[in-house]
Amino acid sequence: MRRRGADFRRPVKRRVQDVAWWTLCSVVALLFIYILFTTTKRSNTTTSSPNFSLNNVYYQDHLAKAFVVIAKESNNLQLAWALTSRIQNSQILLSNAATGCAPLTITESEKAIHDMASLLNQAQQLHYDSASMIMRQKAKIESLEEQMSYVNEKSSKYGQVAAEEVPKSLYCLGVQLTSKWLNSFDLQNKLMDKMQSDMKLRDNNLYHFCVFSDNILATSVAINSTAQNSKNPDTIVFHIVTDDISYAAMKAWFALNDFRGVTVEVQKYEDFDWLNASYVPVLKQLQDSEIQSYYFRGSKDDGSTPIKFRNPKYLSMLNHLRFYIPEVFPELKRVVFLDDDVVVQKDLSKLFSIDLNGNVNGAVETCMETFHRYHKYLNYSHPLIRAHFDPDACGWAFGMNVFDLVQWRKMNVTGIYHYWQEKNVDRTLWKLGTLPPGLLTFYGLTEPLDQLWHVLGFGYTTVDPILIENGAVLHFNGNSKPWLKIGMEKYKPLWDKYIDYSHPLLQECNFQSVPKD
C-alpha cells in the first residue's frame, strides 16, 4: 500500500488515544486469562491428574521394584520394606483412579511422587544407582541362564535314560515267553508247521506289512490294532524281524495268540547271510574303535554333543533294516512299513492301491507347522549336502511308509543309502538316527500322502483332536512311549485299548492299564 503524504497523516493526539485504547484492551485480556487459569487450576484439584503424573507414578513403581530386589540382596530389609509399602500405596491410588472409584488429584499424585522420590533418593545414596542395578541384574540373569542350561541338560539326560529303560513288566514278559517256548516242543512244532505250509507269506495279492522290533508288547499292539480295524483281516500278513535275544519270546507270543486270522511271520536278522560287514556300512562302522568309543564309552568328545546323538540304538540293525526291505523280502512287490510305536485305527488296505507315480516311498510330509525341512536335519555347511539337496525341501516321516519294492530294486535305492552312509563315517553330514539318511536316500523318490494316513506327535506334544479322530495311523514318536512311566497319560488309552490286560502272562508280569476317569 502506498504511504500517505504528510498532509494526510493523522495528528499525534489521535495516535496517543489509540495507544491508550489498545493498552486497556490488553489489560482486560490479561485479566480474562488470569481468571480462566485460576478456574482451571481449581477444577484440576477435583479431577484426575494429567497423564504425566500417572506416568511418573508408574515409572517410580517400576524403579522401586528393582531397588527392592537389590536392597534385599544387600540385606537392607528396612529399605526394602519401606519401598514395598510405598509401592503398595501407589498401586492402590492407581487402581482407584483406573476404576473410577476415587479420581487421583494433583495433590495426591504430587505427594505420592514426592514420598517415593525421597525413598529412591535414599536408595541412590546407598549406591543403588542405575549402573549398579544393571550390573547386578545382568549377573543375576547370567546365573539363572547357567542354572537353566544345567537343569535342561540334566532333564534331557534323565529323560533319555528313562526312554531307553526296559520296564520290569516287559522284561518279565520276555523271560516268561522264552521259558515257555524253550520248554514247549508242541508250541514250536505248531508254529513251524504253520509257517512252512503258509503260502500267504509270498502272495502278492495280499496286504503285506513289516515291523522291525524287539518290543513284544508294542509289536503286538501294532498288529492287533491293524487287525481290529481291518475289513478283511485274513488278507493281512505281518512280517516281524527281531534280534536273537527276543526271537524265542516273539515267536511264543504270536503262536499263543490269535489276531482275527492275521498271518504273522517272525524272523531274526542274525539269520540273514547277506547281512555282514562287507555289505552293510553300519556293521562295518561298529567294528571301528572310534565309533565304539563315541557311542558306547562316551569318549572322543568334549561333552558338547547332546546325549541323544550318542545313543547306541541308532547303530542297531533293527533301525537300519528298513533300508534292506527288498533283501529281507525278495519275493514281495509292495510293503507297508510300520514302526512298533504306532496304533492303527483305520482300514489300511487302500494304501496298497495308491499310485506312487513311479516313486519308491509313499510318506506323509512333515514340513508344516512345527515340523522341519531338510536344513533342520542335515549339515548344509558340508559341500556334498549343499551341492545335492535343496535346504527347503519338505521332510517326511518314517513310521508308516508304503514301499514299491519293484521300483526300489530297479533304482538300486539300497546302493544310494550305502553311498551316503559311507560318506558320513565321520558324522559330518548328519548326527542322529535313520531319518537323515532316509531323506538323502529317497530324495526325489518320495510320493506325498494325505496327512491323515500318518499322525505324529503322541510321544512328545499335543495333537489336534480332529487329527486324532480321523487319523489312520497314530505314531507315538518321541521319548514318552505309552509303555513307559513317562508316557503321556492323556494318550495312553489310545494304545491301551488294544491290550488284553486280563491275559495270564500280562497279569503274572504285573502289567497295568491307565485308570479310566
C-alpha positions, 0 to 999 in steps of 0.5 A, a space after each residue: 500500500 502506498 504511504 500517505 503524504 504528510 498532509 494526510 497523516 493523522 495528528 499525534 493526539 489521535 495516535 496517543 488515544 489509540 495507544 491508550 485504547 489498545 493498552 486497556 484492551 490488553 489489560 482486560 485480556 490479561 485479566 480474562 486469562 488470569 481468571 480462566 487459569 485460576 478456574 482451571 487450576 481449581 477444577 484440576 484439584 477435583 479431577 484426575 491428574 494429567 497423564 504425566 503424573 500417572 506416568 511418573 507414578 508408574 515409572 517410580 513403581 517400576 524403579 522401586 521394584 528393582 531397588 527392592 530386589 537389590 536392597 534385599 540382596 544387600 540385606 537392607 530389609 528396612 529399605 526394602 520394606 519401606 519401598 514395598 509399602 510405598 509401592 503398595 500405596 501407589 498401586 492402590 491410588 492407581 487402581 482407584 483412579 483406573 476404576 473410577 472409584 476415587 479420581 487421583 488429584 494433583 495433590 495426591 499424585 504430587 505427594 505420592 511422587 514426592 514420598 517415593 522420590 525421597 525413598 529412591 533418593 535414599 536408595 541412590 545414596 546407598 549406591 543403588 544407582 542405575 549402573 549398579 542395578 544393571 550390573 547386578 541384574 545382568 549377573 543375576 540373569 547370567 546365573 539363572 541362564 547357567 542354572 537353566 542350561 544345567 537343569 535342561 541338560 540334566 532333564 534331557 539326560 534323565 529323560 533319555 535314560 528313562 526312554 531307553 529303560 526296559 520296564 520290569 513288566 516287559 522284561 518279565 514278559 520276555 523271560 516268561 515267553 522264552 521259558 515257555 517256548 524253550 520248554 514247549 516242543 508242541 508250541 514250536 512244532 505248531 508254529 513251524 508247521 504253520 509257517 512252512 505250509 503258509 503260502 500267504 507269506 509270498 502272495 502278492 495279492 495280499 496286504 503285506 506289512 513289516 515291523 522291525 522290533 524287539 518290543 513284544 508288547 508294542 509289536 503286538 499292539 501294532 498288529 492287533 490294532 491293524 487287525 481290529 480295524 481291518 475289513 478283511 483281516 485274513 488278507 493281512 500278513 505281518 512280517 516281524 524281524 527281531 534280534 536273537 535275544 527276543 526271537 524265542 519270546 516273539 515267536 511264543 507270543 504270536 503262536 499263543 495268540 490269535 489276531 482275527 486270522 492275521 498271518 504273522 511271520 517272525 524272523 531274526 536278522 542274525 539269520 540273514 547271510 547277506 547281512 555282514 560287514 562287507 555289505 552293510 556300512 553300519 556293521 562295518 562302522 561298529 567294528 571301528 574303535 572310534 565309533 565304539 568309543 563315541 557311542 558306547 564309552 562316551 569318549 572322543 568328545 568334549 561333552 558338547 554333543 547332546 546325549 541323544 546323538 550318542 545313543 547306541 540304538 541308532 547303530 542297531 540293525 533293527 533301525 537300519 533294516 528298513 533300508 534292506 526291505 527288498 533283501 529281507 523280502 525278495 519275493 514281495 512287490 509292495 510293503 507297508 512299513 510300520 514302526 512298533 510305536 504306532 496304533 492303527 485305527 483305520 482300514 489300511 488296505 487302500 494304501 496298497 492301491 495308491 499310485 506312487 507315480 513311479 516313486 519308491 516311498 509313499 510318506 506323509 510330509 512333515 514340513 508344516 507347522 512345527 515340523 522341519 525341512 531338510 536344513 533342520 536335519 542335515 549339515 548344509 555347511 558340508 559341500 556334498 549336502 549343499 551341492 545335492 539337496 535343496 535346504 527347503 525341501 519338505 521332510 517326511 516321516 518314517 513310521 508308516 511308509 508304503 514301499 514299491 519294492 519293484 521300483 526300489 530294486 530297479 533304482 538300486 535305492 539300497 546302493 544310494 543309502 550305502 553311498 551316503 552312509 559311507 560318506 558320513 563315517 565321520 558324522 559330518 553330514 548328519 548326527 542322529 538316527 535313520 531319518 537323515 539318511 532316509 531323506 538323502 536316500 529317497 530324495 526325489 523318490 518320495 510320493 506325498 500322502 494325505 496327512 491323515 494316513 500318518 499322525 505324529 506327535 503322541 510321544 512328545 506334544 499335543 495333537 489336534 483332536 480332529 487329527 486324532 479322530 480321523 487319523 489312520 495311523 497314530 505314531 507315538 514318536 518321541 521319548 514318552 512311549 505309552 509303555 513307559 512311566 513317562 508316557 503321556 497319560 492323556 494318550 495312553 488309552 489310545 494304545 491301551 485299548 488294544 491290550 488284553 490286560 486280563 491275559 495270564 502272562 500280562 497279569 503274572 508280569 504285573 502289567 497295568 492299564 491307565 485308570 479310566 476317569 
